[in-house]
């Protein structure tokens, strides 16, 4: 059963591929574990959103995104100074807010859910880059 039409999910598919930007940044800095994590996360997310149905692809995306999220929360806390931690927490609150607005709008059949989910992916990409920079500078 289709969750959303391609005319909507194509934008989310594209923003899922933004995770390849921090993957490249991690590659340049020889953080190969993060390269793999980000590439796999991006591919799984894009693969789900290219045809958003209740399927194993959705389940895999839900599981893997949470694993990736937890790993980046860990490194964000471990490797950030106090200023970075405060900024990271504020971005995290904004990310969660966008995610919940996306879910709320989707339930209400308001097409703004797509914009909120795309913004969620953009904020995640920024946060990943910020955390990778902290890892590089603090050698965690």
The first five atom37 places (N, CA, C, CB, O) and aatype in JSON, in Angstrom:
{
  "aatype": [20, 20, 20, 20, 20, 20, 20, 20, 20, 20, 20, 20, 20, 20, 20, 20, 20, 20, 20, 20, 20, 20, 20, 20, 20, 20, 20, 20, 20, 20, 20, 20, 20, 20, 20, 20, 20, 20, 20, 20, 20, 20, 20, 20, 20, 20, 20, 20, 20, 20, 20, 20, 20, 20, 20, 20, 20, 20, 20, 20, 20, 20, 20, 20, 20, 20, 20, 20, 20, 20, 20, 20, 20, 20, 20, 20, 20, 20, 20, 20, 20, 20, 20, 20, 20, 20, 20, 20, 20, 20, 20, 20, 20, 20, 20, 20, 20, 20, 20, 20, 20, 20, 20, 20, 20, 20, 20, 20, 20, 20, 20, 20, 20, 20, 20, 20, 20, 20, 20, 20, 20, 20, 20, 20, 20, 20, 20, 20, 20, 20, 20, 20, 20, 20, 20, 20, 20, 20, 20, 20],
  "atom_mask": [
    [1, 1, 1, 1, 1],
    [1, 1, 1, 1, 1],
    [1, 1, 1, 1, 1],
    [1, 1, 1, 1, 1],
    [1, 1, 1, 1, 1],
    [1, 1, 1, 1, 1],
    [1, 1, 1, 1, 1],
    [1, 1, 1, 1, 1],
    [1, 1, 1, 1, 1],
    [1, 1, 1, 1, 1],
    [1, 1, 1, 1, 1],
    [1, 1, 1, 1, 1],
    [1, 1, 1, 1, 1],
    [1, 1, 1, 1, 1],
    [1, 1, 1, 1, 1],
    [1, 1, 1, 1, 1],
    [1, 1, 1, 1, 1],
    [1, 1, 1, 1, 1],
    [1, 1, 1, 1, 1],
    [1, 1, 1, 1, 1],
    [1, 1, 1, 1, 1],
    [1, 1, 1, 1, 1],
    [1, 1, 1, 1, 1],
    [1, 1, 1, 1, 1],
    [1, 1, 1, 1, 1],
    [1, 1, 1, 1, 1],
    [1, 1, 1, 1, 1],
    [1, 1, 1, 1, 1],
    [1, 1, 1, 1, 1],
    [1, 1, 1, 1, 1],
    [1, 1, 1, 1, 1],
    [1, 1, 1, 1, 1],
    [1, 1, 1, 1, 1],
    [1, 1, 1, 1, 1],
    [1, 1, 1, 1, 1],
    [1, 1, 1, 1, 1],
    [1, 1, 1, 1, 1],
    [1, 1, 1, 1, 1],
    [1, 1, 1, 1, 1],
    [1, 1, 1, 1, 1],
    [1, 1, 1, 1, 1],
    [1, 1, 1, 1, 1],
    [1, 1, 1, 1, 1],
    [1, 1, 1, 1, 1],
    [1, 1, 1, 1, 1],
    [1, 1, 1, 1, 1],
    [1, 1, 1, 1, 1],
    [1, 1, 1, 1, 1],
    [1, 1, 1, 1, 1],
    [1, 1, 1, 1, 1],
    [1, 1, 1, 1, 1],
    [1, 1, 1, 1, 1],
    [1, 1, 1, 1, 1],
    [1, 1, 1, 1, 1],
    [1, 1, 1, 1, 1],
    [1, 1, 1, 1, 1],
    [1, 1, 1, 1, 1],
    [1, 1, 1, 1, 1],
    [1, 1, 1, 1, 1],
    [1, 1, 1, 1, 1],
    [1, 1, 1, 1, 1],
    [1, 1, 1, 1, 1],
    [1, 1, 1, 1, 1],
    [1, 1, 1, 1, 1],
    [1, 1, 1, 1, 1],
    [1, 1, 1, 1, 1],
    [1, 1, 1, 1, 1],
    [1, 1, 1, 1, 1],
    [1, 1, 1, 1, 1],
    [1, 1, 1, 1, 1],
    [1, 1, 1, 1, 1],
    [1, 1, 1, 1, 1],
    [1, 1, 1, 1, 1],
    [1, 1, 1, 1, 1],
    [1, 1, 1, 1, 1],
    [1, 1, 1, 1, 1],
    [1, 1, 1, 1, 1],
    [1, 1, 1, 1, 1],
    [1, 1, 1, 1, 1],
    [1, 1, 1, 1, 1],
    [1, 1, 1, 1, 1],
    [1, 1, 1, 1, 1],
    [1, 1, 1, 1, 1],
    [1, 1, 1, 1, 1],
    [1, 1, 1, 1, 1],
    [1, 1, 1, 1, 1],
    [1, 1, 1, 1, 1],
    [1, 1, 1, 1, 1],
    [1, 1, 1, 1, 1],
    [1, 1, 1, 1, 1],
    [1, 1, 1, 1, 1],
    [1, 1, 1, 1, 1],
    [1, 1, 1, 1, 1],
    [1, 1, 1, 1, 1],
    [1, 1, 1, 1, 1],
    [1, 1, 1, 1, 1],
    [1, 1, 1, 1, 1],
    [1, 1, 1, 1, 1],
    [1, 1, 1, 1, 1],
    [1, 1, 1, 1, 1],
    [1, 1, 1, 1, 1],
    [1, 1, 1, 1, 1],
    [1, 1, 1, 1, 1],
    [1, 1, 1, 1, 1],
    [1, 1, 1, 1, 1],
    [1, 1, 1, 1, 1],
    [1, 1, 1, 1, 1],
    [1, 1, 1, 1, 1],
    [1, 1, 1, 1, 1],
    [1, 1, 1, 1, 1],
    [1, 1, 1, 1, 1],
    [1, 1, 1, 1, 1],
    [1, 1, 1, 1, 1],
    [1, 1, 1, 1, 1],
    [1, 1, 1, 1, 1],
    [1, 1, 1, 1, 1],
    [1, 1, 1, 1, 1],
    [1, 1, 1, 1, 1],
    [1, 1, 1, 1, 1],
    [1, 1, 1, 1, 1],
    [1, 1, 1, 1, 1],
    [1, 1, 1, 1, 1],
    [1, 1, 1, 1, 1],
    [1, 1, 1, 1, 1],
    [1, 1, 1, 1, 1],
    [1, 1, 1, 1, 1],
    [1, 1, 1, 1, 1],
    [1, 1, 1, 1, 1],
    [1, 1, 1, 1, 1],
    [1, 1, 1, 1, 1],
    [1, 1, 1, 1, 1],
    [1, 1, 1, 1, 1],
    [1, 1, 1, 1, 1],
    [1, 1, 1, 1, 1],
    [1, 1, 1, 1, 1],
    [1, 1, 1, 1, 1],
    [1, 1, 1, 1, 1],
    [1, 1, 1, 1, 1],
    [1, 1, 1, 1, 1],
    [1, 1, 1, 1, 1]
  ],
  "atom_positions": [
    [[0.84, -1.19, 0.0], [0.0, 0.0, 0.0], [0.89, 1.25, 0.0], [-0.96, 0.0, 1.23], [1.79, 1.38, 0.82]],
    [[0.62, 2.15, -0.92], [1.41, 3.37, -1.05], [1.1, 4.34, 0.1], [1.14, 4.05, -2.42], [-0.07, 4.59, 0.42]],
    [[2.14, 4.87, 0.7], [1.99, 5.83, 1.79], [1.83, 7.24, 1.24], [3.19, 5.75, 2.74], [1.02, 8.02, 1.72]],
    [[2.63, 7.54, 0.23], [2.58, 8.86, -0.41], [3.0, 8.73, -1.86], [3.48, 9.88, 0.34], [3.77, 7.84, -2.23]],
    [[2.5, 9.64, -2.67], [2.78, 9.61, -4.1], [4.17, 10.16, -4.41], [1.72, 10.4, -4.85], [4.72, 10.98, -3.67]],
    [[4.73, 9.69, -5.54], [6.05, 10.1, -5.99], [6.13, 11.62, -6.17], [6.41, 9.39, -7.29], [7.19, 12.21, -5.94]],
    [[5.04, 12.25, -6.59], [5.07, 13.7, -6.79], [5.43, 14.43, -5.49], [3.72, 14.19, -7.31], [5.9, 15.57, -5.54]],
    [[5.22, 13.79, -4.35], [5.62, 14.34, -3.06], [6.97, 13.77, -2.6], [4.55, 14.07, -2.01], [7.85, 14.51, -2.17]],
    [[7.1, 12.47, -2.7], [8.28, 11.82, -2.11], [9.56, 12.03, -2.9], [8.02, 10.35, -1.97], [10.64, 11.77, -2.38]],
    [[9.47, 12.49, -4.14], [10.69, 12.73, -4.91], [11.57, 13.77, -4.22], [10.35, 13.19, -6.35], [12.8, 13.69, -4.3]],
    [[10.96, 14.74, -3.57], [11.74, 15.76, -2.86], [12.43, 15.18, -1.63], [10.84, 16.93, -2.46], [13.56, 15.54, -1.31]],
    [[11.75, 14.3, -0.95], [12.34, 13.66, 0.22], [13.43, 12.69, -0.21], [11.25, 12.93, 1.05], [14.44, 12.54, 0.49]],
    [[13.25, 12.04, -1.34], [14.29, 11.17, -1.88], [15.56, 11.97, -2.13], [13.82, 10.47, -3.18], [16.66, 11.54, -1.78]],
    [[15.4, 13.13, -2.74], [16.56, 14.0, -3.03], [17.24, 14.43, -1.74], [16.12, 15.24, -3.84], [18.47, 14.39, -1.66]],
    [[16.46, 14.85, -0.74], [17.1, 15.31, 0.51], [17.71, 14.14, 1.28], [16.07, 16.03, 1.39], [18.6, 14.37, 2.11]],
    [[17.27, 12.92, 1.04], [17.92, 11.76, 1.64], [19.34, 11.62, 1.11], [17.12, 10.47, 1.35], [20.24, 11.15, 1.82]],
    [[19.54, 12.02, -0.13], [20.87, 11.93, -0.74], [21.82, 13.01, -0.24], [20.75, 12.03, -2.25], [23.02, 12.94, -0.49]],
    [[21.29, 14.0, 0.48], [22.16, 15.03, 1.07], [23.13, 14.42, 2.09], [21.32, 16.12, 1.74], [24.18, 15.0, 2.36]],
    [[22.78, 13.27, 2.67], [23.66, 12.63, 3.65], [24.98, 12.2, 3.01], [22.96, 11.41, 4.29], [25.94, 11.86, 3.72]],
    [[25.04, 12.21, 1.69], [26.29, 11.88, 0.99], [27.3, 13.02, 1.12], [26.01, 11.58, -0.49], [28.5, 12.8, 0.96]],
    [[26.83, 14.23, 1.39], [27.75, 15.37, 1.59], [28.61, 15.15, 2.84], [26.95, 16.7, 1.71], [29.83, 15.24, 2.74]],
    [[28.01, 14.87, 4.0], [28.87, 14.58, 5.15], [29.69, 13.29, 4.96], [28.02, 14.47, 6.41], [30.77, 13.14, 5.53]],
    [[29.16, 12.36, 4.17], [29.94, 11.13, 3.88], [31.23, 11.5, 3.16], [29.11, 10.13, 3.03], [32.3, 10.97, 3.47]],
    [[31.13, 12.39, 2.2], [32.32, 12.85, 1.47], [33.27, 13.59, 2.4], [31.92, 13.75, 0.28], [34.48, 13.38, 2.35]],
    [[32.73, 14.44, 3.25], [33.54, 15.17, 4.24], [34.26, 14.19, 5.17], [32.65, 16.14, 5.08], [35.44, 14.37, 5.48]],
    [[33.55, 13.16, 5.6], [34.17, 12.13, 6.45], [35.26, 11.39, 5.69], [33.1, 11.13, 6.97], [36.31, 11.08, 6.25]],
    [[35.03, 11.12, 4.42], [36.01, 10.42, 3.59], [37.31, 11.24, 3.47], [35.43, 10.14, 2.18], [38.41, 10.71, 3.61]],
    [[37.15, 12.52, 3.22], [38.33, 13.41, 3.11], [39.17, 13.36, 4.38], [37.88, 14.87, 2.82], [40.4, 13.45, 4.34]],
    [[38.49, 13.22, 5.52], [39.17, 13.24, 6.82], [39.43, 11.83, 7.37], [38.35, 14.03, 7.81], [39.75, 11.67, 8.55]],
    [[39.29, 10.83, 6.52], [39.61, 9.44, 6.85], [38.8, 8.87, 8.02], [41.08, 9.33, 7.18], [39.31, 8.07, 8.81]],
    [[37.55, 9.3, 8.13], [36.64, 8.76, 9.13], [35.77, 7.71, 8.44], [35.75, 9.91, 9.79], [34.57, 7.91, 8.22]],
    [[36.39, 6.6, 8.09], [35.77, 5.61, 7.21], [34.53, 4.94, 7.81], [36.77, 4.57, 6.86], [33.62, 4.57, 7.07]],
    [[34.49, 4.77, 9.12], [33.28, 4.21, 9.74], [32.07, 5.12, 9.48], [33.49, 4.02, 11.27], [30.97, 4.64, 9.22]],
    [[32.31, 6.41, 9.56], [31.23, 7.37, 9.32], [30.85, 7.42, 7.84], [31.64, 8.78, 9.79], [29.68, 7.6, 7.49]],
    [[31.84, 7.25, 6.97], [31.56, 7.2, 5.54], [30.56, 6.08, 5.26], [32.87, 6.99, 4.72], [29.54, 6.3, 4.6]],
    [[30.86, 4.91, 5.76], [29.99, 3.74, 5.54], [28.61, 3.99, 6.13], [30.62, 2.47, 6.15], [27.59, 3.75, 5.47]],
    [[28.57, 4.45, 7.38], [27.29, 4.71, 8.05], [26.43, 5.7, 7.25], [27.53, 5.26, 9.47], [25.24, 5.48, 7.06]],
    [[27.03, 6.78, 6.8], [26.28, 7.81, 6.09], [25.84, 7.36, 4.7], [27.11, 9.07, 5.99], [24.73, 7.67, 4.28]],
    [[26.69, 6.65, 4.0], [26.3, 6.16, 2.68], [25.15, 5.16, 2.8], [27.51, 5.5, 1.97], [24.18, 5.23, 2.05]],
    [[25.27, 4.24, 3.74], [24.22, 3.24, 3.92], [22.91, 3.91, 4.35], [24.64, 2.18, 4.97], [21.84, 3.57, 3.85]],
    [[23.0, 4.86, 5.27], [21.81, 5.58, 5.73], [21.15, 6.31, 4.56], [22.17, 6.59, 6.84], [19.93, 6.26, 4.41]],
    [[21.94, 6.99, 3.75], [21.42, 7.72, 2.61], [20.74, 6.8, 1.59], [22.53, 8.5, 1.93], [19.65, 7.09, 1.11]],
    [[21.39, 5.69, 1.28], [20.83, 4.75, 0.3], [19.54, 4.13, 0.81], [21.84, 3.65, -0.03], [18.56, 4.02, 0.07]],
    [[19.53, 3.72, 2.07], [18.32, 3.11, 2.64], [17.16, 4.12, 2.64], [18.58, 2.6, 4.08], [16.04, 3.78, 2.29]],
    [[17.45, 5.35, 3.04], [16.4, 6.37, 3.08], [15.88, 6.69, 1.68], [16.94, 7.65, 3.75], [14.67, 6.71, 1.45]],
    [[16.8, 6.93, 0.75], [16.39, 7.24, -0.63], [15.62, 6.07, -1.24], [17.62, 7.58, -1.49], [14.64, 6.27, -1.96]],
    [[16.07, 4.86, -0.96], [15.39, 3.67, -1.49], [13.96, 3.57, -0.96], [16.18, 2.4, -1.14], [13.04, 3.2, -1.69]],
    [[13.78, 3.89, 0.3], [12.42, 3.87, 0.86], [11.55, 4.95, 0.2], [12.46, 4.06, 2.39], [10.45, 4.67, -0.27]],
    [[12.06, 6.19, 0.18], [11.24, 7.31, -0.28], [10.97, 7.29, -1.77], [11.89, 8.59, 0.09], [10.04, 7.94, -2.23]],
    [[11.77, 6.55, -2.55], [11.52, 6.49, -4.0], [10.22, 5.76, -4.29], [12.69, 5.79, -4.73], [9.61, 5.96, -5.35]],
    [[9.79, 4.93, -3.35], [8.49, 4.26, -3.45], [8.01, 3.97, -2.02], [8.58, 2.92, -4.3], [8.2, 2.88, -1.49]],
    [[7.41, 4.96, -1.43], [7.03, 4.92, -0.02], [5.81, 4.01, 0.17], [6.74, 6.34, 0.51], [4.67, 4.42, -0.07]],
    [[6.08, 2.79, 0.6], [5.01, 1.83, 0.88], [5.29, 1.19, 2.24], [4.92, 0.74, -0.25], [6.4, 1.26, 2.77]],
    [[4.26, 0.56, 2.78], [4.44, -0.22, 4.0], [5.14, -1.51, 3.58], [3.06, -0.51, 4.75], [4.49, -2.43, 3.07]],
    [[6.44, -1.59, 3.79], [7.22, -2.71, 3.31], [8.48, -2.87, 4.14], [7.58, -2.52, 1.83], [8.72, -2.12, 5.09]],
    [[9.28, -3.85, 3.77], [10.56, -4.08, 4.46], [11.48, -2.87, 4.28], [11.25, -5.37, 3.92], [12.31, -2.61, 5.15]],
    [[11.35, -2.13, 3.16], [12.18, -0.94, 2.95], [11.86, 0.14, 3.98], [11.98, -0.4, 1.52], [12.76, 0.84, 4.45]],
    [[10.59, 0.28, 4.31], [10.19, 1.25, 5.33], [10.72, 0.83, 6.69], [8.65, 1.41, 5.37], [11.26, 1.64, 7.44]],
    [[10.56, -0.45, 7.01], [11.05, -0.97, 8.3], [12.56, -0.78, 8.42], [10.68, -2.45, 8.45], [13.05, -0.38, 9.47]],
    [[13.28, -1.08, 7.34], [14.73, -0.92, 7.35], [15.11, 0.55, 7.55], [15.34, -1.45, 6.05], [16.03, 0.85, 8.31]],
    [[14.4, 1.44, 6.88], [14.66, 2.88, 7.04], [14.4, 3.32, 8.47], [13.79, 3.69, 6.06], [15.19, 4.06, 9.05]],
    [[13.3, 2.89, 9.04], [12.97, 3.28, 10.42], [14.0, 2.76, 11.41], [11.58, 2.75, 10.8], [14.38, 3.48, 12.34]],
    [[14.47, 1.55, 11.22], [15.47, 0.97, 12.13], [16.82, 1.63, 11.93], [15.59, -0.55, 11.91], [17.44, 2.07, 12.9]],
    [[17.28, 1.71, 10.68], [18.62, 2.21, 10.43], [18.74, 3.7, 10.73], [19.01, 1.95, 8.99], [19.79, 4.14, 11.19]],
    [[17.7, 4.47, 10.48], [17.76, 5.89, 10.78], [17.9, 6.12, 12.29], [16.51, 6.61, 10.25], [18.58, 7.05, 12.72]],
    [[17.27, 5.27, 13.07], [17.38, 5.4, 14.53], [18.78, 5.01, 15.01], [16.32, 4.52, 15.23], [19.32, 5.63, 15.92]],
    [[19.36, 3.98, 14.4], [20.73, 3.59, 14.74], [21.7, 4.72, 14.42], [21.14, 2.29, 13.99], [22.53, 5.09, 15.24]],
    [[21.59, 5.25, 13.21], [22.45, 6.36, 12.79], [22.25, 7.58, 13.7], [22.16, 6.73, 11.32], [23.22, 8.22, 14.1]],
    [[21.02, 7.88, 14.0], [20.69, 9.0, 14.87], [21.36, 8.83, 16.24], [19.15, 9.14, 15.04], [21.97, 9.76, 16.76]],
    [[21.26, 7.63, 16.81], [21.85, 7.36, 18.12], [23.37, 7.5, 18.09], [21.46, 5.95, 18.6], [23.97, 8.04, 19.01]],
    [[23.99, 7.01, 17.03], [25.44, 7.12, 16.9], [25.87, 8.58, 16.84], [25.94, 6.36, 15.64], [26.85, 8.98, 17.47]],
    [[25.14, 9.38, 16.08], [25.51, 10.8, 15.98], [25.19, 11.57, 17.26], [24.78, 11.44, 14.81], [25.9, 12.52, 17.58]],
    [[24.17, 11.2, 17.97], [23.92, 11.81, 19.29], [25.1, 11.51, 20.22], [22.57, 11.29, 19.91], [25.6, 12.39, 20.91]],
    [[25.53, 10.26, 20.22], [26.67, 9.85, 21.06], [27.91, 10.7, 20.74], [26.99, 8.34, 20.84], [28.51, 11.27, 21.65]],
    [[28.28, 10.78, 19.47], [29.46, 11.55, 19.09], [29.27, 13.04, 19.31], [29.81, 11.28, 17.64], [30.22, 13.75, 19.64]],
    [[28.07, 13.53, 19.13], [27.79, 14.94, 19.38], [28.02, 15.31, 20.83], [26.38, 15.27, 18.98], [28.58, 16.36, 21.12]],
    [[27.59, 14.46, 21.73], [27.78, 14.7, 23.16], [29.24, 14.49, 23.55], [26.87, 13.78, 24.0], [29.81, 15.29, 24.3]],
    [[29.84, 13.43, 23.04], [31.21, 13.07, 23.4], [32.24, 14.07, 22.9], [31.53, 11.7, 22.85], [33.21, 14.36, 23.6]],
    [[32.05, 14.61, 21.7], [33.11, 15.37, 21.05], [32.89, 16.88, 21.01], [33.27, 14.88, 19.67], [33.77, 17.61, 20.56]],
    [[31.76, 17.36, 21.46], [31.49, 18.8, 21.38], [31.92, 19.52, 22.63], [30.01, 19.04, 21.13], [31.83, 18.99, 23.74]],
    [[32.39, 20.75, 22.45], [32.62, 21.61, 23.59], [31.26, 22.15, 24.03], [33.64, 22.78, 23.25], [30.24, 21.83, 23.42]],
    [[31.24, 22.96, 25.06], [29.96, 23.41, 25.63], [29.17, 24.25, 24.62], [30.2, 24.23, 26.91], [27.95, 24.1, 24.52]],
    [[29.85, 25.12, 23.86], [29.17, 25.93, 22.85], [28.58, 25.03, 21.76], [30.14, 26.96, 22.23], [27.43, 25.21, 21.35]],
    [[29.36, 24.07, 21.3], [28.88, 23.13, 20.28], [27.72, 22.29, 20.78], [30.0, 22.23, 19.83], [26.79, 22.0, 20.04]],
    [[27.79, 21.91, 22.05], [26.73, 21.1, 22.65], [25.42, 21.89, 22.73], [27.14, 20.62, 24.05], [24.35, 21.36, 22.41]],
    [[25.5, 23.14, 23.15], [24.29, 23.98, 23.24], [23.7, 24.19, 21.84], [24.62, 25.35, 23.89], [22.49, 24.05, 21.66]],
    [[24.54, 24.53, 20.86], [24.05, 24.71, 19.49], [23.47, 23.41, 18.94], [25.19, 25.22, 18.57], [22.44, 23.41, 18.26]],
    [[24.13, 22.3, 19.25], [23.65, 21.0, 18.8], [22.29, 20.66, 19.39], [24.65, 19.93, 19.14], [21.43, 20.11, 18.7]],
    [[22.11, 20.96, 20.66], [20.83, 20.7, 21.31], [19.72, 21.56, 20.69], [20.93, 20.96, 22.83], [18.61, 21.08, 20.49]],
    [[20.04, 22.82, 20.4], [19.05, 23.69, 19.77], [18.68, 23.18, 18.37], [19.58, 25.14, 19.68], [17.51, 23.19, 18.0]],
    [[19.68, 22.73, 17.6], [19.38, 22.16, 16.28], [18.59, 20.87, 16.42], [20.68, 21.91, 15.5], [17.7, 20.59, 15.62]],
    [[18.92, 20.07, 17.43], [18.18, 18.83, 17.67], [16.71, 19.11, 17.96], [18.81, 18.05, 18.83], [15.83, 18.42, 17.45]],
    [[16.46, 20.11, 18.77], [15.07, 20.5, 19.07], [14.35, 20.93, 17.79], [15.03, 21.65, 20.12], [13.2, 20.55, 17.57]],
    [[15.03, 21.7, 16.96], [14.44, 22.13, 15.7], [14.19, 20.94, 14.77], [15.35, 23.15, 15.01], [13.15, 20.88, 14.11]],
    [[15.13, 20.0, 14.72], [14.95, 18.79, 13.9], [13.73, 18.0, 14.36], [16.21, 17.9, 13.97], [12.89, 17.6, 13.54]],
    [[13.63, 17.78, 15.65], [12.5, 17.01, 16.19], [11.19, 17.75, 15.92], [12.68, 16.78, 17.71], [10.18, 17.13, 15.59]],
    [[11.22, 19.06, 16.05], [10.02, 19.86, 15.77], [9.59, 19.68, 14.31], [10.29, 21.36, 16.08], [8.4, 19.49, 14.04]],
    [[10.54, 19.75, 13.39], [10.21, 19.57, 11.96], [9.67, 18.17, 11.7], [11.46, 19.81, 11.08], [8.72, 18.0, 10.94]],
    [[10.26, 17.17, 12.35], [9.79, 15.8, 12.16], [8.35, 15.65, 12.63], [10.7, 14.81, 12.91], [7.53, 15.05, 11.94]],
    [[8.05, 16.18, 13.81], [6.7, 16.05, 14.34], [5.69, 16.89, 13.54], [6.67, 16.47, 15.8], [4.54, 16.48, 13.37]],
    [[6.12, 18.06, 13.04], [5.23, 18.83, 12.17], [4.95, 18.06, 10.88], [5.84, 20.21, 11.84], [3.83, 18.08, 10.36]],
    [[5.97, 17.39, 10.35], [5.78, 16.57, 9.16], [4.75, 15.47, 9.42], [7.12, 15.95, 8.72], [3.84, 15.26, 8.62]],
    [[4.89, 14.79, 10.53], [3.94, 13.72, 10.88], [2.53, 14.27, 11.08], [4.39, 12.99, 12.15], [1.56, 13.69, 10.6]],
    [[2.43, 15.4, 11.77], [1.13, 16.02, 12.04], [0.46, 16.44, 10.72], [1.29, 17.25, 12.98], [-0.72, 16.15, 10.5]],
    [[1.2, 17.11, 9.87], [0.64, 17.55, 8.58], [0.25, 16.36, 7.71], [1.65, 18.43, 7.83], [-0.76, 16.4, 7.02]],
    [[1.05, 15.29, 7.75], [0.72, 14.1, 6.97], [-0.61, 13.52, 7.44], [1.84, 13.04, 7.1], [-1.47, 13.19, 6.62]],
    [[-0.78, 13.39, 8.75], [-2.04, 12.86, 9.3], [-3.23, 13.73, 8.92], [-1.95, 12.74, 10.82], [-4.33, 13.23, 8.69]],
    [[-2.99, 15.04, 8.85], [-4.06, 15.99, 8.5], [-4.22, 16.16, 6.99], [-3.78, 17.34, 9.14], [-5.03, 16.98, 6.53]],
    [[-3.46, 15.41, 6.21], [-3.47, 15.49, 4.74], [-3.11, 16.88, 4.23], [-4.85, 15.09, 4.2], [-3.63, 17.36, 3.22]],
    [[-2.21, 17.51, 4.96], [-1.69, 18.82, 4.59], [-0.35, 18.58, 3.88], [-1.52, 19.77, 5.86], [0.57, 18.02, 4.47]],
    [[-0.24, 19.0, 2.63], [0.95, 18.72, 1.84], [2.23, 19.4, 2.35], [0.71, 19.13, 0.43], [3.32, 19.14, 1.83]],
    [[2.1, 20.26, 3.33], [3.28, 20.87, 3.95], [4.16, 19.83, 4.64], [2.86, 21.94, 4.95], [5.31, 20.13, 4.98]],
    [[3.64, 18.63, 4.86], [4.42, 17.57, 5.5], [5.71, 17.32, 4.72], [3.59, 16.27, 5.6], [6.75, 17.01, 5.31]],
    [[5.65, 17.46, 3.41], [6.83, 17.22, 2.57], [7.92, 18.25, 2.88], [6.45, 17.27, 1.06], [9.08, 17.89, 3.05]],
    [[7.53, 19.52, 2.94], [8.49, 20.58, 3.24], [9.14, 20.35, 4.6], [7.8, 21.95, 3.19], [10.35, 20.51, 4.75]],
    [[8.33, 20.0, 5.59], [8.88, 19.77, 6.93], [9.82, 18.57, 6.95], [7.74, 19.55, 7.94], [10.84, 18.59, 7.64]],
    [[9.49, 17.53, 6.2], [10.38, 16.36, 6.2], [11.67, 16.67, 5.45], [9.67, 15.15, 5.56], [12.74, 16.22, 5.85]],
    [[11.58, 17.44, 4.37], [12.79, 17.85, 3.66], [13.66, 18.74, 4.55], [12.42, 18.61, 2.35], [14.88, 18.58, 4.59]],
    [[13.04, 19.65, 5.26], [13.78, 20.51, 6.2], [14.43, 19.66, 7.3], [12.84, 21.57, 6.83], [15.56, 19.93, 7.71]],
    [[13.74, 18.65, 7.76], [14.28, 17.71, 8.73], [15.56, 17.08, 8.18], [13.24, 16.61, 9.06], [16.57, 17.02, 8.89]],
    [[15.54, 16.61, 6.94], [16.74, 16.01, 6.33], [17.87, 17.03, 6.17], [16.38, 15.41, 4.96], [19.04, 16.7, 6.38]],
    [[17.53, 18.25, 5.82], [18.55, 19.3, 5.67], [19.21, 19.58, 7.01], [17.93, 20.6, 5.1], [20.43, 19.71, 7.09]],
    [[18.41, 19.68, 8.06], [18.95, 19.92, 9.4], [19.82, 18.75, 9.87], [17.81, 20.17, 10.4], [20.84, 18.96, 10.53]],
    [[19.41, 17.54, 9.55], [20.22, 16.37, 9.9], [21.58, 16.47, 9.21], [19.49, 15.05, 9.5], [22.62, 16.19, 9.82]],
    [[21.58, 16.85, 7.94], [22.84, 16.97, 7.19], [23.75, 18.01, 7.84], [22.56, 17.36, 5.72], [24.95, 17.76, 7.99]],
    [[23.21, 19.13, 8.22], [24.0, 20.18, 8.89], [24.55, 19.65, 10.21], [23.13, 21.45, 9.14], [25.71, 19.87, 10.54]],
    [[23.71, 18.95, 10.95], [24.14, 18.41, 12.25], [25.25, 17.36, 12.06], [22.94, 17.78, 13.0], [26.21, 17.33, 12.82]],
    [[25.1, 16.51, 11.05], [26.13, 15.5, 10.78], [27.46, 16.18, 10.47], [25.72, 14.59, 9.6], [28.5, 15.78, 11.0]],
    [[27.44, 17.2, 9.63], [28.68, 17.92, 9.29], [29.29, 18.56, 10.53], [28.39, 18.98, 8.23], [30.51, 18.53, 10.71]],
    [[28.46, 19.15, 11.36], [28.94, 19.8, 12.58], [29.58, 18.78, 13.52], [27.79, 20.53, 13.28], [30.64, 19.03, 14.1]],
    [[28.94, 17.64, 13.68], [29.48, 16.6, 14.57], [30.76, 16.03, 14.0], [28.44, 15.48, 14.78], [31.71, 15.79, 14.74]],
    [[30.82, 15.8, 12.7], [32.06, 15.32, 12.08], [33.19, 16.31, 12.3], [31.85, 15.07, 10.57], [34.32, 15.91, 12.57]],
    [[32.9, 17.59, 12.18], [33.92, 18.62, 12.43], [34.41, 18.55, 13.88], [33.35, 20.04, 12.12], [35.6, 18.69, 14.15]],
    [[33.48, 18.32, 14.81], [33.86, 18.17, 16.23], [34.75, 16.94, 16.43], [32.6, 18.07, 17.12], [35.72, 16.99, 17.18]],
    [[34.41, 15.86, 15.76], [35.21, 14.63, 15.87], [36.64, 14.9, 15.38], [34.56, 13.47, 15.06], [37.61, 14.49, 16.01]],
    [[36.74, 15.59, 14.25], [38.05, 15.87, 13.65], [38.88, 16.77, 14.56], [37.89, 16.52, 12.27], [40.06, 16.5, 14.78]],
    [[38.27, 17.82, 15.08], [39.02, 18.78, 15.88], [39.3, 18.32, 17.31], [38.28, 20.08, 15.93], [40.26, 18.76, 17.93]],
    [[38.46, 17.43, 17.82], [38.65, 16.96, 19.19], [39.22, 15.56, 19.27], [37.35, 17.01, 19.94], [39.49, 15.06, 20.36]],
    [[39.4, 14.94, 18.13], [39.94, 13.58, 18.01], [39.33, 12.66, 19.06], [41.48, 13.6, 18.16], [40.0, 12.2, 19.99]],
    [[38.06, 12.4, 18.9], [37.33, 11.53, 19.83], [37.47, 10.08, 19.44], [35.86, 11.91, 19.87], [36.92, 9.21, 20.12]]
  ]
}
